């Protein structure tokens, strides 16, 4: 057993430890209150006439609070053992689902909906859940506080809860299992039951505002949408066909005839007035050091890049064209997903990679929009841009924007007085001295110069 596995094993077993810090604090508070209320009155001192009344009211409050606490503790044990009985006899288990908020302003937020059938919540107590996923990483605890009732009846049939999920990365997660905690009103006891939970869920990208550019489709799959700007299709000097009766003899390629004794003609270049689909590309090509790919900087930049790609896609799909996202890596997804859900899922599952490069991924003849990051190879980008024209739109996403440093005084105050609360804050505090910073900023400058010299339409995020 490795050190990491041993650490997880100990942490797993600690979930079943029934006592908390509140157990110690509550025991001390009960002992101190009892000592104060029931200590004998010193002889020889003349007590205040109101002191007996104050002590009597204190005793009443003490025993009332203690009774409520004992009731909550006993009901916690009762609810816990009743759940164990249901689990053994009926196979009762926590059911979970992941949903997005229906509010248009919060539609990209991920929520966890959990429920337990037939379980009763402790009196003044709590029932909470917790999941662990991927490499045994645990989520925050979430509460199940809402009573579920049968339709048309006041009888409870279980409990449920909806909680916002705060996850570190935009990607797909693999569930490994979970826990259910039964707790009294003061969290003196925390009784734990394990839950075998399997499945997958993903953190969707979020919008970073809106951006826009004049974009025209370059691919025709039907003849229903007419475009203002005629689109070139393959023709002159690109395709040949055998000579047939009625073909213009002036288009015979005599060089081919002299060599092969075959009559072929050039297919004339045409201008197509129809276009139906706008092909959208986003490259996750990042030829960086292997040790950097697993680091926190690359993960946070990846999250930022995914959010920006999703923002560009969301802007394009609001136009009159049908947008088709072509990923640079293969992803297996359910067929019943809508085009928007499919795109969000693909973006979430994407990761930095070294193959394929831009030249293998983007086809200037059909692709209309391309998103690139700060890690693309400048020479390869320059070669690709030579094949593009002004109708091609390239969005350059500066991933260093997510790690932009704070103002000096604020940075010093956070470094000295306030500890960083998450991974991104810690990385921002060290970004100024990071070895990856110089390479990223230098590459961004070179990419900008290359884009400005080209004839394509450029957008910078």
Beta strands, then each sheet from edge to edge (+ up, - down):
strand 1: 95-100
strand 2: 110-117
strand 3: 126-133
strand 4: 137-138
strand 5: 142-143
strand 6: 146-149
strand 7: 156-164
strand 8: 172-183
strand 9: 190-195
strand 10: 199-202
strand 11: 226-233
strand 12: 240-242
strand 13: 264-266
strand 14: 270-274
strand 15: 277-282
strand 16: 322-326
strand 17: 367-372
strand 18: 393-396
strand 19: 457-460
sheet 1: 1+ 2- 7+ 6-
sheet 2: 4+ 3- 5+
sheet 3: 4+ 3- 8+ 9-
sheet 4: 4+ 3- 8+ 10-
sheet 5: 11+ 14-
sheet 6: 12+ 13-
sheet 7: 16+ 15+ 17+ 18+ 19+
end
